[in-house]
Amino acid sequence: MKIPLLQPPLDIACSLEGICVSIDSFYISRDGAIGTITATGKSSFVLENAFHIAGAWAKQYIGKGASPVGHSQRFIMKALKRGATYFCRIIPLSVEGDILRFDAWVYDNEGRVCEAILNLKLSSPKRTMVPVSDPLRTIREGCKGMCVVELKTLLLFSYKTLTKQESTMTRTQAPRRKLHFIGARVALKRLARILYPDDVPHNPSSIETIAPDRVHPTCSPEDLGSLHFSSVSHDDRFVIAAAGLVPIGIDVEKLSRKALRGARHLMSDSERRACIGSLHGDEEDAIRVWTTKEAASKALDIPLPLARLWVTVHKIGDSASIVNSRGLTLEARHAVVDDHLFTIVSIPKQSRV
């Protein structure tokens, strides 16, 4: 059976935006839920799972349980094989009023839709959205738009979001590098949808995220030119893409001994002294210096070894640090999620040379 309605873009289907929490075999964020299900053979299996996960999402983000009401349409394109594992993506449609509405999509390993339940409805009267704090608020305030994706939510068929050029670049990449590369492409494509909702194609394999110079990332549609500056970074958990109207650089690093060794390699003597006895501890502030230089090197469009010489962190702060580079005074914004440090740097228009 063919679905008469438009399916969600594959980049949205194969990933979850935002900081996630895990429930059963699913991850959930404000963006919805994503996870695996193992078919039992029951005809109501997908519907029951969808109601369960949507209810868990409601409890997390509206602070109150929600009762199943019904759904508008159900399409079965491919019968699920008992014992086989499939991917399920639940997308919130509306959380206003007393009825919460979701779509549920089930995919096989190749990203083919097996089943869809549209306008899944749950009742949760007399409630309001829970004011969940945003741990990346300082980063968001430092850019025009951003998208963060946890790599563990990236589904197997995410490679199908790549353009021909992007796909060619993965052919010689090691598995880990390939995962990070695909994650970065997905985050940039999703960021493009946020910034240009009416200008990007539905098919993500038509959204190019590599600039014409084949070096820099981009989230601007090709026919519109480079309206935004873009930057991307990743560590072992996150991939983050950010865009600004001025040159911008983003970096994320896990707070670890390995990162500390890299940080010390990039630090000057004065920066090492500034970290001694700091409020956050020597190690965390050393990595603050490193991420600041990484982000600044991207914003300034200079190689990282030059950033070691040209970028100096004068004041290391909790949510912001002061940076100097060849007469320019810049601000680096920081945010910590669990044991991962995010840093963003932008070059104000009046400071550009």
C-alpha contacts under 8 A as a table, 3 or more apart, distances in Angstrom:
res1	aa1	res2	aa2	distance
1	M	75	F	7.33
1	M	76	I	6.68
1	M	77	M	4.80
2	K	77	M	6.66
3	I	6	L	7.40
3	I	7	Q	7.80
3	I	75	F	6.85
3	I	77	M	7.88
8	P	12	I	6.51
8	P	13	A	6.16
9	P	12	I	5.47
9	P	13	A	6.26
9	P	202	H	5.71
9	P	203	N	6.11
9	P	204	P	6.74
10	L	13	A	4.77
10	L	14	C	5.97
10	L	111	G	7.91
10	L	158	S	7.56
10	L	160	K	7.77
10	L	161	T	6.37
10	L	203	N	7.08
10	L	204	P	6.56
11	D	14	C	5.40
11	D	15	S	6.42
11	D	158	S	6.92
11	D	161	T	6.00
11	D	186	V	5.78
11	D	189	K	7.12
11	D	190	R	6.76
11	D	204	P	6.23
12	I	15	S	5.61
12	I	16	L	7.09
12	I	190	R	7.05
13	A	89	R	6.28
14	C	89	R	7.85
14	C	153	T	7.63
14	C	154	L	5.76
14	C	155	L	5.01
14	C	156	L	7.82
14	C	157	F	6.94
14	C	158	S	5.63
15	S	34	I	7.35
15	S	149	V	7.01
15	S	153	T	5.46
15	S	154	L	4.81
15	S	155	L	6.50
15	S	158	S	7.85
15	S	186	V	7.76
16	L	28	I	7.72
16	L	29	S	7.15
16	L	31	D	6.14
16	L	32	G	7.18
16	L	33	A	7.07
16	L	34	I	6.74
16	L	149	V	6.03
16	L	150	E	7.16
16	L	153	T	5.91
16	L	154	L	7.36
17	E	29	S	7.07
17	E	30	R	7.70
17	E	31	D	5.70
17	E	147	C	6.50
17	E	148	V	5.65
17	E	149	V	4.86
17	E	150	E	7.37
18	G	29	S	5.90
18	G	30	R	6.83
18	G	31	D	6.88
18	G	147	C	7.28
18	G	148	V	5.43
18	G	149	V	5.89
18	G	150	E	7.34
19	I	29	S	6.14
19	I	148	V	7.55
19	I	149	V	7.52
19	I	150	E	7.07
20	C	27	Y	5.92
20	C	28	I	5.36
20	C	29	S	4.87
20	C	150	E	7.40
21	V	27	Y	5.60
21	V	28	I	5.53
21	V	29	S	6.70
22	S	25	S	7.27
22	S	26	F	5.72
22	S	27	Y	4.40
22	S	28	I	6.28
23	I	26	F	5.25
23	I	27	Y	6.10
23	I	28	I	7.35
23	I	56	A	7.68
25	S	35	G	5.70
25	S	36	T	5.95
25	S	37	I	7.42
26	F	33	A	6.50
26	F	34	I	5.49
26	F	35	G	4.10
26	F	36	T	6.63
26	F	53	I	7.79
27	Y	33	A	5.59
27	Y	34	I	5.47
27	Y	35	G	6.16
27	Y	153	T	7.04
28	I	31	D	7.39
28	I	32	G	5.63
28	I	33	A	4.25
28	I	34	I	6.55
28	I	57	W	6.59
29	S	32	G	5.46
29	S	33	A	6.46
29	S	57	W	7.79
30	R	61	Y	7.31
31	D	91	I	6.84
31	D	92	P	7.13
32	G	57	W	7.15
32	G	89	R	7.64
32	G	90	I	5.55
32	G	91	I	4.91
32	G	92	P	5.72
33	A	53	I	7.36
33	A	54	A	7.82
33	A	57	W	7.43
33	A	89	R	5.82
33	A	90	I	5.00
33	A	91	I	6.79
34	I	87	F	7.37
34	I	88	C	5.74
34	I	89	R	4.59
34	I	90	I	6.36
34	I	153	T	6.77
35	G	87	F	5.73
35	G	88	C	5.50
35	G	89	R	6.80
35	G	153	T	7.49
36	T	85	T	6.54
36	T	86	Y	5.55
36	T	87	F	4.53
36	T	88	C	5.84
37	I	85	T	5.60
37	I	86	Y	5.37
37	I	87	F	6.24
37	I	88	C	6.77
38	T	82	R	7.53
38	T	83	G	5.76
38	T	84	A	5.51
38	T	85	T	4.32
38	T	86	Y	6.29
39	A	42	K	7.77
39	A	45	F	7.09
39	A	80	L	6.25
39	A	81	K	6.33
39	A	82	R	4.88
39	A	83	G	5.28
39	A	84	A	5.71
39	A	85	T	6.42
39	A	86	Y	7.58
40	T	45	F	6.78
40	T	82	R	5.11
40	T	83	G	6.15
41	G	45	F	7.31
41	G	80	L	7.43
41	G	81	K	7.01
41	G	82	R	4.92
41	G	83	G	7.92
42	K	45	F	5.17
43	S	46	V	7.60
44	S	47	L	5.37
44	S	48	E	6.08
45	F	48	E	5.32
45	F	49	N	6.28
46	V	49	N	5.15
46	V	50	A	6.01
47	L	50	A	5.05
47	L	51	F	6.20
47	L	117	I	7.38
48	E	51	F	5.27
48	E	52	H	6.20
49	N	52	H	5.02
49	N	53	I	6.18
50	A	53	I	5.36
50	A	54	A	5.94
50	A	90	I	7.27
50	A	104	A	6.43
51	F	54	A	5.16
51	F	55	G	5.93
51	F	68	P	6.32
51	F	120	L	7.68
51	F	122	L	7.75
52	H	55	G	5.16
52	H	56	A	6.30
53	I	56	A	4.93
53	I	57	W	6.14
54	A	57	W	4.97
54	A	58	A	6.21
54	A	90	I	7.29
54	A	102	F	7.46
55	G	58	A	5.00
55	G	59	K	6.28
55	G	65	G	6.28
55	G	66	A	5.42
55	G	67	S	7.25
55	G	122	L	7.54
56	A	59	K	5.11
56	A	60	Q	6.27
56	A	65	G	7.53
57	W	60	Q	5.15
57	W	61	Y	6.15
58	A	61	Y	5.31
58	A	62	I	5.31
58	A	63	G	6.76
58	A	64	K	6.48
58	A	65	G	6.26
58	A	66	A	6.43
59	K	62	I	5.67
59	K	63	G	4.66
59	K	64	K	4.67
59	K	65	G	5.02
59	K	66	A	7.33
60	Q	63	G	5.60
60	Q	64	K	7.70
61	Y	129	M	6.19
61	Y	130	V	5.50
61	Y	132	V	7.23
62	I	127	R	6.93
62	I	128	T	5.91
62	I	129	M	4.24
62	I	130	V	4.74
63	G	127	R	7.94
63	G	128	T	7.91
63	G	129	M	7.15
63	G	130	V	5.77
64	K	124	S	7.25
64	K	127	R	7.10
65	G	124	S	6.74
66	A	122	L	5.64
66	A	123	S	5.28
66	A	124	S	4.72
67	S	122	L	5.19
67	S	123	S	5.06
67	S	124	S	6.62
68	P	121	K	6.33
68	P	122	L	4.44
68	P	123	S	6.36
69	V	120	L	7.93
69	V	121	K	5.33
69	V	122	L	5.09
69	V	123	S	6.28
70	G	120	L	6.09
70	G	121	K	5.30
70	G	122	L	7.18
71	H	74	R	7.71
71	H	117	I	7.08
71	H	118	L	6.40
71	H	119	N	5.33
71	H	120	L	4.30
71	H	121	K	5.64
72	S	117	I	7.73
72	S	118	L	5.89
72	S	119	N	5.39
72	S	120	L	6.81
73	Q	117	I	5.88
73	Q	118	L	5.18
73	Q	119	N	7.06
74	R	115	E	7.45
74	R	116	A	5.69
74	R	117	I	4.46
74	R	118	L	6.26
75	F	115	E	5.58
75	F	116	A	5.13
75	F	117	I	6.48
76	I	79	A	6.67
76	I	114	C	6.10
76	I	115	E	4.48
76	I	116	A	6.61
77	M	113	V	6.88
77	M	114	C	4.99
77	M	115	E	5.76
78	K	113	V	7.63
78	K	114	C	4.57
78	K	115	E	6.75
79	A	114	C	6.76
79	A	115	E	7.90
80	L	84	A	7.30
80	L	114	C	7.20
81	K	84	A	5.47
85	T	108	D	7.88
86	Y	106	V	6.66
86	Y	107	Y	5.89
86	Y	108	D	5.24
86	Y	109	N	6.92
87	F	106	V	5.59
87	F	107	Y	5.11
87	F	108	D	6.31
87	F	109	N	7.45
87	F	155	L	7.79
88	C	104	A	6.98
88	C	105	W	5.65
88	C	106	V	4.49
88	C	107	Y	6.37
89	R	104	A	5.81
89	R	105	W	5.22
89	R	106	V	6.49
90	I	102	F	6.60
90	I	103	D	5.73
90	I	104	A	4.50
90	I	105	W	6.44
91	I	102	F	5.46
91	I	103	D	5.27
91	I	104	A	6.48
92	P	95	V	7.24
92	P	100	L	7.92
92	P	101	R	6.19
92	P	102	F	4.43
92	P	103	D	6.63
93	L	100	L	7.80
93	L	101	R	5.30
93	L	102	F	5.05
93	L	103	D	6.96
93	L	119	N	7.75
94	S	100	L	5.80
94	S	101	R	5.10
94	S	102	F	7.08
95	V	99	I	6.97
95	V	100	L	4.73
95	V	101	R	6.50
96	E	99	I	7.07
96	E	100	L	6.86
97	G	100	L	7.46
97	G	125	P	7.42
98	D	123	S	5.84
98	D	124	S	5.25
98	D	125	P	4.37
98	D	126	K	6.72
98	D	127	R	7.62
99	I	121	K	6.33
99	I	122	L	5.61
99	I	123	S	4.66
99	I	124	S	6.12
99	I	125	P	7.29
100	L	121	K	5.62
100	L	122	L	5.11
100	L	123	S	6.23
100	L	124	S	7.14
101	R	119	N	5.54
101	R	120	L	5.41
101	R	121	K	4.75
101	R	122	L	6.61
102	F	118	L	7.00
102	F	119	N	5.33
102	F	120	L	4.90
102	F	121	K	6.63
103	D	116	A	7.47
103	D	117	I	5.86
103	D	118	L	4.65
103	D	119	N	5.36
103	D	120	L	5.84
104	A	116	A	5.70
104	A	117	I	5.05
104	A	118	L	6.41
104	A	120	L	7.42
105	W	113	V	6.95
105	W	114	C	7.80
105	W	115	E	6.03
105	W	116	A	4.59
105	W	117	I	6.54
106	V	113	V	5.82
106	V	114	C	5.52
106	V	115	E	5.12
106	V	116	A	6.26
107	Y	110	E	7.54
107	Y	111	G	5.26
107	Y	112	R	5.27
107	Y	113	V	4.56
107	Y	114	C	5.40
107	Y	115	E	7.27
108	D	111	G	5.41
108	D	112	R	5.53
108	D	113	V	6.75
108	D	114	C	6.69
109	N	112	R	7.47
109	N	156	L	6.24
109	N	157	F	6.26
110	E	156	L	7.35
110	E	157	F	5.28
111	G	157	F	5.37
113	V	116	A	7.38
117	I	120	L	6.56
124	S	127	R	6.66
134	D	137	R	5.34
135	P	138	T	7.84
135	P	335	A	6.67
135	P	336	V	7.02
135	P	337	V	6.37
136	L	139	I	5.26
136	L	140	R	6.29
136	L	335	A	5.78
136	L	336	V	7.63
136	L	337	V	7.71
137	R	140	R	5.11
137	R	141	E	6.19
137	R	335	A	7.82
138	T	141	E	5.15
138	T	142	G	6.50
138	T	319	S	7.03
138	T	333	R	6.32
138	T	334	H	6.70
138	T	335	A	6.46
139	I	142	G	5.16
139	I	143	C	6.99
139	I	333	R	6.23
139	I	334	H	6.66
139	I	335	A	6.68
139	I	342	F	7.50
139	I	343	T	7.09
139	I	344	I	6.27
140	R	143	C	5.62
140	R	144	K	7.45
140	R	145	G	6.72
140	R	146	M	6.57
141	E	144	K	7.70
142	G	333	R	7.00
142	G	344	I	6.78
142	G	345	V	7.51
142	G	346	S	7.40
143	C	146	M	7.13
143	C	242	A	6.61
143	C	243	A	5.97
143	C	244	G	5.05
143	C	248	I	7.73
143	C	346	S	7.85
144	K	242	A	7.59
144	K	243	A	5.66
144	K	244	G	4.72
144	K	245	L	6.86
145	G	191	L	6.99
145	G	194	I	7.48
145	G	195	L	6.95
145	G	242	A	5.81
145	G	243	A	5.37
145	G	244	G	6.88
146	M	191	L	6.12
146	M	240	I	7.17
146	M	241	A	5.50
146	M	242	A	4.20
146	M	243	A	6.27
147	C	187	A	5.70
147	C	188	L	7.32
147	C	190	R	6.89
147	C	191	L	5.59
147	C	240	I	5.73
147	C	241	A	5.30
147	C	242	A	6.55
148	V	187	A	6.54
148	V	238	F	6.81
148	V	239	V	5.78
148	V	240	I	4.30
148	V	241	A	6.43
149	V	153	T	7.44
149	V	154	L	7.95
149	V	183	G	7.38
149	V	187	A	6.42
149	V	238	F	5.82
149	V	239	V	5.40
149	V	240	I	6.38
150	E	153	T	5.68
150	E	154	L	7.26
150	E	237	R	5.70
150	E	238	F	4.58
150	E	239	V	6.38
151	L	154	L	5.33
151	L	179	L	7.89
151	L	180	H	7.72
151	L	183	G	6.60
151	L	236	D	7.72
151	L	237	R	5.59
151	L	238	F	5.71
151	L	239	V	6.78
152	K	237	R	7.15
154	L	158	S	6.58
154	L	183	G	7.10
155	L	158	S	5.59
156	L	159	Y	7.32
157	F	160	K	5.75
158	S	161	T	5.69
158	S	162	L	7.93
158	S	182	I	7.12
158	S	186	V	7.69
159	Y	162	L	5.77
159	Y	167	S	7.64
159	Y	182	I	6.46
160	K	205	S	6.96
161	T	186	V	7.13
161	T	203	N	7.69
161	T	204	P	5.07
161	T	205	S	4.74
162	L	165	Q	7.83
162	L	166	E	5.51
162	L	167	S	5.56
162	L	182	I	7.55
162	L	185	R	7.29
162	L	204	P	6.91
162	L	205	S	4.79
162	L	206	S	7.89
163	T	166	E	5.11
163	T	167	S	5.99
163	T	204	P	7.60
163	T	205	S	4.37
163	T	206	S	5.88
163	T	207	I	6.83
163	T	208	E	6.28
164	K	167	S	5.14
164	K	168	T	6.19
164	K	205	S	7.56
165	Q	168	T	5.19
165	Q	169	M	6.52
166	E	169	M	5.25
166	E	170	T	6.80
166	E	208	E	7.80
166	E	209	T	7.97
166	E	210	I	7.46
167	S	170	T	5.37
167	S	171	R	7.04
168	T	171	R	5.64
169	M	172	T	6.90
169	M	173	Q	7.46
170	T	173	Q	5.11
170	T	178	K	5.91
170	T	181	F	7.72
173	Q	177	R	5.89
173	Q	178	K	5.44
174	A	177	R	5.33
174	A	178	K	5.96
175	P	178	K	5.02
175	P	179	L	6.21
176	R	179	L	5.17
176	R	180	H	6.45
177	R	180	H	5.21
177	R	181	F	6.09
178	K	181	F	4.98
178	K	182	I	6.09
179	L	182	I	5.29
179	L	183	G	6.05
180	H	183	G	5.00
180	H	184	A	6.12
180	H	234	H	6.76
180	H	239	V	7.22
181	F	184	A	5.17
181	F	185	R	6.35
182	I	185	R	5.05
182	I	186	V	6.18
183	G	186	V	5.15
183	G	187	A	6.20
183	G	239	V	6.24
184	A	187	A	5.12
184	A	188	L	6.17
184	A	232	V	6.61
184	A	233	S	7.37
184	A	234	H	7.55
184	A	239	V	5.91
184	A	240	I	6.99
184	A	241	A	6.95
185	R	188	L	5.14
185	R	189	K	6.12
185	R	209	T	6.22
186	V	189	K	5.13
186	V	190	R	6.14
187	A	190	R	5.15
187	A	191	L	6.06
187	A	239	V	7.14
187	A	240	I	6.55
187	A	241	A	5.79
188	L	191	L	4.91
188	L	192	A	6.12
188	L	209	T	6.39
188	L	218	T	7.18
188	L	219	C	5.52
188	L	232	V	7.87
188	L	241	A	5.71
188	L	242	A	7.96
189	K	192	A	4.99
189	K	193	R	6.52
189	K	204	P	6.77
189	K	207	I	6.48
189	K	208	E	7.91
189	K	209	T	6.88
189	K	219	C	6.45
190	R	193	R	5.14
190	R	194	I	6.54
191	L	194	I	5.03
191	L	195	L	6.29
191	L	219	C	6.63
191	L	241	A	7.12
191	L	242	A	7.64
192	A	195	L	5.19
192	A	196	Y	5.64
192	A	197	P	7.46
192	A	200	V	7.04
192	A	219	C	4.94
192	A	220	S	6.33
192	A	221	P	7.60
193	R	196	Y	5.22
193	R	197	P	4.77
193	R	198	D	7.95
193	R	200	V	6.39
194	I	197	P	5.75
196	Y	199	D	5.29
196	Y	200	V	6.31
196	Y	220	S	7.81
196	Y	221	P	7.97
197	P	200	V	6.48
199	D	221	P	7.07
200	V	207	I	6.89
200	V	221	P	6.37
201	P	204	P	6.80
201	P	206	S	6.53
201	P	207	I	6.81
203	N	206	S	5.76
203	N	207	I	7.41
204	P	207	I	5.11
205	S	208	E	7.49
207	I	221	P	7.07
208	E	211	A	7.72
208	E	218	T	7.58
208	E	219	C	7.59
208	E	221	P	7.42
208	E	222	E	7.42
209	T	217	P	5.64
209	T	218	T	4.78
209	T	219	C	5.61
209	T	220	S	7.87
210	I	213	D	7.86
210	I	214	R	5.74
210	I	215	V	6.93
210	I	216	H	6.19
210	I	217	P	4.82
210	I	218	T	5.61
211	A	214	R	5.38
211	A	215	V	6.56
211	A	216	H	5.40
211	A	217	P	5.57
211	A	218	T	5.44
212	P	215	V	7.86
213	D	216	H	6.79
216	H	230	S	7.88
216	H	231	S	7.86
217	P	230	S	5.94
217	P	231	S	6.23
217	P	232	V	7.13
218	T	226	S	7.57
218	T	228	H	7.83
218	T	229	F	7.07
218	T	230	S	5.31
218	T	231	S	7.59
219	C	228	H	7.37
219	C	230	S	6.51
219	C	243	A	7.64
220	S	224	L	6.84
220	S	225	G	6.54
220	S	226	S	5.62
220	S	227	L	6.19
220	S	228	H	6.39
221	P	224	L	5.45
221	P	225	G	6.58
221	P	226	S	7.74
222	E	225	G	5.43
222	E	226	S	7.68
224	L	227	L	7.04
226	S	229	F	6.97
227	L	245	L	7.13
228	H	243	A	5.91
228	H	244	G	5.40
228	H	245	L	5.09
228	H	246	V	7.32
229	F	243	A	5.41
229	F	244	G	5.24
229	F	245	L	6.08
229	F	246	V	6.18
229	F	247	P	5.44
229	F	248	I	6.32
230	S	241	A	7.23
230	S	242	A	5.77
230	S	243	A	4.40
230	S	244	G	6.63
230	S	247	P	7.63
230	S	248	I	6.57
230	S	249	G	7.63
231	S	241	A	5.77
231	S	242	A	5.39
231	S	243	A	6.40
231	S	248	I	6.39
231	S	249	G	5.37
231	S	250	I	5.82
231	S	298	K	7.20
232	V	239	V	7.33
232	V	240	I	5.62
232	V	241	A	4.34
232	V	242	A	6.35
232	V	249	G	7.59
232	V	250	I	6.06
232	V	251	D	7.26
233	S	239	V	5.75
233	S	240	I	5.47
233	S	241	A	6.68
233	S	250	I	6.19
233	S	251	D	5.15
233	S	252	V	6.09
234	H	237	R	7.49
234	H	238	F	5.45
234	H	239	V	4.15
234	H	240	I	6.25
234	H	251	D	7.20
234	H	252	V	5.92
234	H	253	E	7.41
235	D	238	F	5.59
235	D	239	V	6.67
235	D	252	V	6.20
235	D	253	E	5.61
235	D	254	K	6.58
236	D	254	K	7.48
238	F	252	V	7.71
240	I	250	I	7.76
240	I	252	V	7.77
241	A	250	I	7.53
242	A	248	I	7.76
242	A	249	G	7.83
242	A	250	I	6.80
243	A	248	I	6.89
244	G	247	P	6.62
244	G	248	I	6.14
244	G	346	S	7.90
246	V	346	S	6.63
246	V	347	I	6.08
246	V	348	P	6.37
246	V	349	K	6.50
247	P	299	A	5.06
247	P	300	L	7.14
247	P	346	S	5.66
247	P	347	I	5.44
247	P	348	P	7.84
248	I	295	A	7.69
248	I	296	A	7.85
248	I	298	K	6.81
248	I	299	A	4.34
248	I	300	L	7.90
248	I	344	I	7.31
248	I	345	V	5.77
248	I	346	S	4.26
248	I	347	I	6.48
249	G	294	E	7.70
249	G	295	A	4.27
249	G	296	A	5.86
249	G	297	S	7.23
249	G	298	K	4.71
249	G	299	A	4.38
249	G	344	I	5.66
249	G	345	V	5.22
249	G	346	S	6.28
250	I	294	E	7.67
250	I	295	A	4.78
250	I	298	K	7.43
250	I	342	F	7.44
250	I	343	T	5.83
250	I	344	I	4.49
250	I	345	V	6.58
251	D	291	T	5.66
251	D	292	T	7.61
251	D	294	E	6.31
251	D	295	A	5.30
251	D	342	F	5.80
251	D	343	T	5.32
251	D	344	I	6.50
252	V	291	T	6.76
252	V	340	H	6.77
252	V	341	L	5.50
252	V	342	F	4.39
252	V	343	T	6.38
253	E	259	A	7.12
253	E	287	I	7.76
253	E	291	T	7.00
253	E	340	H	5.68
253	E	341	L	5.40
253	E	342	F	6.76
254	K	259	A	6.88
254	K	339	D	5.93
254	K	340	H	4.32
254	K	341	L	6.18
255	L	259	A	6.40
255	L	260	L	7.50
255	L	283	E	7.96
255	L	284	E	6.62
255	L	287	I	7.07
255	L	339	D	5.46
255	L	340	H	5.73
255	L	341	L	6.75
256	S	259	A	5.20
256	S	260	L	6.22
257	R	260	L	4.89
257	R	261	R	6.34
258	K	261	R	5.29
258	K	262	G	6.59
259	A	262	G	5.11
259	A	263	A	6.07
259	A	287	I	6.69
260	L	263	A	4.92
260	L	264	R	6.23
260	L	283	E	6.16
260	L	284	E	7.97
260	L	286	A	6.58
260	L	287	I	5.96
261	R	264	R	5.39
261	R	265	H	6.56
262	G	265	H	5.28
262	G	266	L	6.87
262	G	290	W	7.56
263	A	266	L	5.41
263	A	267	M	6.46
263	A	286	A	5.82
263	A	287	I	5.44
263	A	289	V	6.96
263	A	290	W	4.76
264	R	267	M	5.17
264	R	272	R	7.67
264	R	286	A	6.73
264	R	290	W	7.85
266	L	290	W	6.55
266	L	293	K	7.98
266	L	305	P	7.77
266	L	308	R	5.24
267	M	271	E	5.85
267	M	272	R	6.34
267	M	286	A	7.82
267	M	289	V	7.21
267	M	290	W	7.39
267	M	308	R	6.71
268	S	271	E	5.18
268	S	272	R	6.28
268	S	308	R	7.61
268	S	312	T	7.85
269	D	272	R	5.09
269	D	273	R	6.27
270	S	273	R	5.10
270	S	274	A	6.23
271	E	274	A	4.97
271	E	275	C	6.49
271	E	289	V	7.66
271	E	312	T	7.63
271	E	313	V	6.62
271	E	314	H	7.27
272	R	275	C	5.34
272	R	276	I	6.79
272	R	286	A	7.31
273	R	276	I	5.38
274	A	278	S	7.37
274	A	315	K	7.76
274	A	316	I	7.64
275	C	278	S	5.38
275	C	281	G	7.33
275	C	282	D	4.98
275	C	283	E	7.88
275	C	285	D	5.79
275	C	286	A	6.32
275	C	316	I	7.94
276	I	281	G	7.59
276	I	282	D	5.52
277	G	281	G	6.43
277	G	282	D	6.43
278	S	281	G	5.17
278	S	282	D	6.06
278	S	285	D	7.32
280	H	283	E	7.95
280	H	284	E	5.99
280	H	285	D	6.33
280	H	318	D	7.84
281	G	284	E	5.65
281	G	285	D	6.35
282	D	285	D	5.44
282	D	286	A	6.02
283	E	286	A	5.13
283	E	287	I	6.41
284	E	287	I	5.20
284	E	288	R	6.23
285	D	288	R	4.67
285	D	289	V	6.29
285	D	316	I	6.96
286	A	289	V	5.15
286	A	290	W	6.41
287	I	290	W	4.80
287	I	291	T	6.07
287	I	341	L	7.99
288	R	291	T	5.32
288	R	292	T	6.04
288	R	316	I	7.48
288	R	334	H	7.81
288	R	341	L	7.47
288	R	343	T	7.63
289	V	292	T	5.10
289	V	293	K	6.27
289	V	313	V	6.48
289	V	316	I	7.58
290	W	293	K	5.21
290	W	294	E	6.17
291	T	294	E	4.93
291	T	295	A	5.97
291	T	341	L	7.88
291	T	342	F	7.44
291	T	343	T	5.91
292	T	295	A	5.17
292	T	296	A	5.92
292	T	313	V	7.72
292	T	332	A	6.27
292	T	343	T	6.11
292	T	344	I	7.26
292	T	345	V	7.19
293	K	296	A	4.95
293	K	297	S	5.93
293	K	304	L	7.39
293	K	307	A	5.92
293	K	308	R	6.93
293	K	311	V	6.45
293	K	312	T	7.98
294	E	297	S	5.25
294	E	298	K	6.61
294	E	304	L	6.43
294	E	307	A	7.56
295	A	298	K	5.29
295	A	299	A	6.32
295	A	343	T	6.70
295	A	344	I	5.91
295	A	345	V	5.73
296	A	299	A	4.96
296	A	300	L	5.87
296	A	307	A	7.27
296	A	311	V	7.44
296	A	344	I	7.96
296	A	345	V	5.72
296	A	346	S	7.57
297	S	300	L	5.19
297	S	301	D	5.59
297	S	302	I	5.07
297	S	303	P	6.18
297	S	304	L	5.63
297	S	306	L	7.87
297	S	307	A	5.55
298	K	301	D	4.78
298	K	302	I	6.55
298	K	303	P	7.95
299	A	345	V	6.56
299	A	346	S	5.98
299	A	347	I	6.60
300	L	347	I	7.51
302	I	306	L	6.52
302	I	307	A	6.85
303	P	306	L	5.47
303	P	307	A	6.61
304	L	307	A	4.93
304	L	308	R	6.64
305	P	308	R	5.32
305	P	309	L	7.12
306	L	309	L	5.21
306	L	310	W	5.91
306	L	311	V	7.97
307	A	310	W	4.94
307	A	311	V	5.01
308	R	311	V	5.95
308	R	312	T	7.61
309	L	312	T	7.59
310	W	325	S	5.40
310	W	326	R	6.31
311	V	323	V	6.84
311	V	324	N	5.79
311	V	325	S	4.60
311	V	326	R	7.52
312	T	323	V	5.70
312	T	324	N	5.25
312	T	325	S	6.39
313	V	316	I	6.90
313	V	321	S	7.08
313	V	322	I	5.97
313	V	323	V	4.52
313	V	324	N	6.45
314	H	321	S	7.57
314	H	322	I	5.66
314	H	323	V	5.86
314	H	324	N	7.16
315	K	321	S	5.39
315	K	322	I	5.05
315	K	323	V	7.32
316	I	320	A	7.08
316	I	321	S	4.62
316	I	322	I	6.75
317	G	320	A	4.97
317	G	321	S	4.87
318	D	321	S	7.59
318	D	334	H	6.93
319	S	333	R	5.61
319	S	334	H	4.63
319	S	335	A	6.14
320	A	331	E	6.58
320	A	332	A	5.37
320	A	333	R	4.35
320	A	334	H	5.62
321	S	331	E	5.81
321	S	332	A	5.06
321	S	333	R	6.56
321	S	334	H	7.84
322	I	329	T	7.11
322	I	330	L	6.04
322	I	331	E	4.94
322	I	332	A	6.35
323	V	329	T	5.67
323	V	330	L	4.93
323	V	331	E	5.86
323	V	332	A	6.89
324	N	327	G	6.41
324	N	328	L	5.45
324	N	329	T	4.56
324	N	330	L	6.07
325	S	328	L	5.06
325	S	329	T	6.61
325	S	330	L	7.82
328	L	351	S	6.38
330	L	345	V	7.38
330	L	346	S	7.41
330	L	347	I	6.94
331	E	345	V	6.36
331	E	346	S	7.52
332	A	343	T	6.45
332	A	344	I	5.63
332	A	345	V	4.77
332	A	346	S	7.69
333	R	343	T	5.45
333	R	344	I	5.28
333	R	345	V	6.61
334	H	341	L	6.98
334	H	342	F	5.52
334	H	343	T	4.52
334	H	344	I	6.74
335	A	341	L	5.91
335	A	342	F	5.15
335	A	343	T	6.64
336	V	339	D	6.67
336	V	340	H	5.56
336	V	341	L	4.58
336	V	342	F	6.15
337	V	340	H	5.22
337	V	341	L	6.58
337	V	342	F	7.93
347	I	351	S	6.41
347	I	352	R	6.39
348	P	351	S	5.28
348	P	352	R	6.53
349	K	352	R	5.40
